[in-house]
Amino acid sequence: MTLREARFKARKTQYDLMAATGIAAPRISLAERGFVRLKRHEREALASALGIKPEEISWTAEATGRPLESDRVTANCELGKQD
């Protein structure tokens, strides 16, 4: 399940997770939408706040259905090198 699905299942808001973990709500939102990769300690804190194990959440960009912004920048740089 994705982070967003886990949050909905636990009936938590992004604000609830922010209060429990200290991770800013906008960062949680960006992670849910695949714009940022969370660090290991952030993933562990969020999973703990949701009452599940970190491995129960799919943390990859594929889970959100979109590439991470950093992946797009890398791909664009690689394309530029081929010209």
N, C-alpha and C positions, 0 to 999 in steps of 0.2 A: 504494500500500500504506500501511497505517497505521504509526504508530510501533511499536506492539506487534508487528505482523507483521515489520517490518524488524528489530526486535531479535531475534525468534525465528529469523529467517532467518540472522542473523549469529551465532547461538548465544551471545548475550550476556545477562547478567542485568541487572536494574536497578542492582545494586551495581557491576557492571562499568562501566556507563555513568557512574555517579556518580564512580567512581575516575578515569575517563578525562576527564570534563568538569568536575567540580566542582559539578554540579547535583545537589541532594539527591535520593536515591532516592524519597522520598515525593512530591516534585514531579514526577518522571518518571512515577510511578504515576498521579498525578492527571491529568497530561497524556494518558496512554494511555487513561484512562477518560473524558476529555472534561470534566473539572472545571476546568481552567485552560488559558489560552492561553499558549504559550511565547513569549518574546521572540525577536527575530530572531537574536541572538547565541547563544541557547540552542539554537534549531533548527539553526543552522550547526554548533555544537559536537557535538550529538547525531548529526547526519548524518555528520560527519567521523569520529566514533568508531565508527560503523557501516560506514564505508567506502563511503558513497554520497553523492550530491548531495542537498541539502535539497529540491529540487523533485521528487525521487523519492518523497517521503513526503507523504501527505495529512495536513495539519496541522489541518484543520477539524473542528468538532464533528460534522458530518454523517458523517465517517468512523467515528466511534465509535458512531453510532446514537443519540446523545442530545444534547440541547442543553447548552451550557455553563451553569454556574450563573449567571454574570453575565448571560446572555441571558434566563434565567428571571426574574431580579430585575427586569431592564428591562421585560420583558413584564408582570409583575405591577404595576409602577409605572404603565405605560401603561394597563392595565385599570382601575386605581384612579382615574386621571384621567377616565375616561369616565363614571364614576358621577355 
